[in-house]
């Protein structure tokens, strides 16, 4: 039970941050896109971000519920077997960290750091004037 509790704790800790980091990265990408295209498409980028934020949990449920059913878990039953309850625990505790690990790798290798973004902002100011906001 200690490993399960640790997995849930880590899942909770690492679930909150990516939502904020994602929006900050999207803003940086908007600036890069503005520099590359000269077009202001902030709304498009954030609309796509919100769309994916809503679709991902839905798609996840398409996979999780059948897995639970194959494991014999019945949410309407009061007498699930210990194995099916264990399957529920493992899926809840072990599956969510997988995309978080992938996210961490992508964040670590993301090519647009602070220095690169400062260069993008400087170049936008040179091209469009200092009042141009992305």
N, C-alpha and C positions, 0 to 999 in steps of 0.2 A: 504493500500500500504506500510505502514511502516513495518509491520510484514514480508511481502514478501521481502522487501529490506534487512531487518535484516537476513532473512534466506539465501539469496543469498550471503551476505557479509560473514556470518559464513561458508557457503559452500566453498567459495573461500579461506578463511583463512586456513581452515582445509584440503583442498585438496592438497596443496603444500607440506606440511610436511611429510605425509605418504610415498611418493615416496622415500625420503631420508632415513627415518626410516626403511622402508622395506628392503632396500639393506644393511643397517647396521646390521639388525637382521639376514638376510640371511648369512652375513659374520660370525656372531657369531655361527650360526647353522652349517656352514661349519666347523668351528673349533671343535665344539662338535662332529660332524660326524667323522672328522679326528681322534679325540681321541678315539672314540668308535670303528671305523672300521680299522683305520690305512691306509685308502685309501683317496687319494686327489680327491675329486669330486666337486671342485668349479664350473667348467664349467656346470656340470649337474644341480646343484642347481640354478645357475643364468639363465640358459636356461629355466628351469621350471618357474622361477620368471617372465621372460620376456614373456613367453607364456601366463601365466595367466593375465599379464598386458594387453595383446592384446585381449584375449578372453572375459574378463569380460565386457568391453564396448559393444562388439558385442552381447553377451547374454542379456545385459540390453536392447538393442534396440529391441530384439525379444519380450520383454514384454511391453516396453513403447509405441511403435507405435500402437499396437492393443488397448491399453488403451486409447490413444488419439483418435483413430478412434471410439471407443465405446462412447467417450464423445462428438463426433460430430465434432472434429477439423479436418479441411482439409487444409493441408499446401499449396495447390495450389489455395485455394479460397481467394478472397479479402474481402469476407463478412462472416467471421466466426461469429457465435453468441457470445454474451458476455459470456454465460455459457461455451462454448467450449474454448474460450480464457482464461477464469478463470481456467478451467481444465488444460490447458497447463502451466499456471503460477504455479498452485499448484503442479503439477507433477515435474516441473523444480525446484521449491523451496523447496518442502517437501520430495520428494523421495530420492534424493542424500544424505541427511544427515543420513538416516537410516543405510546404510553400514558404514558410518563414525563413528557412535555411536558404532556399533558392533566392528569396528576396535579399537576404544579407549578402549573398555572393554577388548579385547584380548591383547592389548599392556599393559594395567594396570596389567593384570594377567599373563603376560609372565614370565615363571619361570627362565629365564636366565638373571640375572642382572649383574652389573659391577663386583661385588665380585665373582660371580660364573664363569663369563667369565675369570677373572684373574686367577682363579684356573685352568680352562681348558687350558689356554695358558701356565701356569707354568708346567702342566703335559705333554703337548705336547713337551715343551722344554726339559723336563727330558727324555722323551721317544725317541724323534727324534733329539734332539740337538737344540740349540738356533736359528739356521738358517732356521728351517722349517717354511714355511709360508703357511697359508691357503688361 
